[in-house]
Amino acid sequence: MAKLEILEFPDARLRTVAKPVERFDAGLRRLVDDMVETMYDAQGIGLAATQVNVHQRLLVLDISENQDTPRVYVNPEIVASEGTETCEEGCLSVPGIYAEVSRAERITIAARDVNGQPFQEELDGLHAICIQHEIDHLEGKLFVDYLSPLKRRMVAKKLEKQRKVAGQKPTRAAL
């Protein structure tokens, strides 16, 4: 397994719309393993392939208390939703930034597992919120897109300042 680089806002590659996974093979299983390792290493609860510069419809998450129950969703689609819930969200691609975002309270998701077997789940709570957040990544959308343009610019400036202080290279700006 290998730890992957997580792209950070405002990197333009985060805006790429992911394509459906067509091959369910050893390469996909290796990518899933690498994504799970990367998510755990970054202390996240979810990670979309787009965030590691792989533009396929794939996400992993683990909302378990002990971070020992990773879940894999290949080609996920929300097929039904109801209600509205507002929750504070953060993101591995927008480190240190949190904001209130409204999402569907309950969803039904259809997806495939790492072997290509289809499944469907009805989700609520943190699981539903996390899936919606990660699916947004697959669509080229970030949680900061729910913020006003002014707040989004403030987030970008804050992240650039954090990178300068840490001595990191600036990210590729959004186009």
Disulfide bonds with the S-S distance in Angstrom:
none
